[in-house]
């Protein structure tokens, strides 16, 4: 399990009040019965923790599933490494 996955699981559990053991990469936020307002808060917490901006309704990114969130974070973090930040 990657540290990104651990962190995303922790954030989902904390923000939704769901037992962390019920969260799996294959689950969707809908499967976990996470309300849309909580889902937005989860996205904000992920963005804040990793210092990234998640894409809004980008068809290339899956932010509905736990695995999709993890993959998106990992991709955005990899892009940060390869792209120097503007001064």
N, C-alpha and C positions, 0 to 999 in steps of 0.2 A: 504494500500500500504506500502510495507516495505521500509526501508531506502536504502537497496541495490537497489531495483527497482527504487526508486527516483533518485539515483545517476547514475545508468546505463542509465535511460531516459535522464538525464541532459547531460551526456557524449555523447550519440548518437546525441542529438539535437545540441550540441556545435560543434562537429567534422564534422557533415554532413550538418549543416545549415538548418535542417528540423525543422519545428514548433513542439515543444514538444507535443502539443495536438494531433498530428497525430500519435504519437508513442504509440503502445499498446503492451501488452505482446504477443498477438497472431500474430503480424506482423513478417515477416522475413526481414532480411536486404535487400533482393531482392525486396520484396513488397514495401519497403520504397525507392527503387531506389538508394540505397547506392552503390557506385562504390567500387570495390575490394580494391583499395588503401585506400579509406576512411574507409572501414571495418577493414583493418589492423591497421590503426591509432586508431580507436575506441577500438580495442582489447588492443593495447599498453597503451592507456589512462586508461582503466579499470584495467589492470595489475598494472600500476604505482599507481593509486589511492588506490587500495586495498592491494598493496604489495603482489601480488600473481602471479603465472605463469599459464596462461591458457594452457590447453593441445592442442597440435598441431595434428590435424587430428585423434583424439582419438574417435573411434566409440561409446564410452560410454558417450560422451559429445556432446550436440547439441550447436554449436556456430553459427548456421545460423539464428536462430530465437531469438527474443528479450527475450522471456521466457527462452529459452535455455541458453542465456548468464547470465540471472539473476540466474537461477538454478545452473549453473556452479560456479558462484561467491559464492553463498551461500554455496555450497558443499565444495569448496576449503577453505573458511573461517572457516567452521566447522572443517575441517581436521586440520587446523592450531591450533585450540584450543585444540584438542585432542592429537596432536603430538608435543612434546616439540622440540624446534629448537636446532640444534646442536651448540655447543659453537664455 
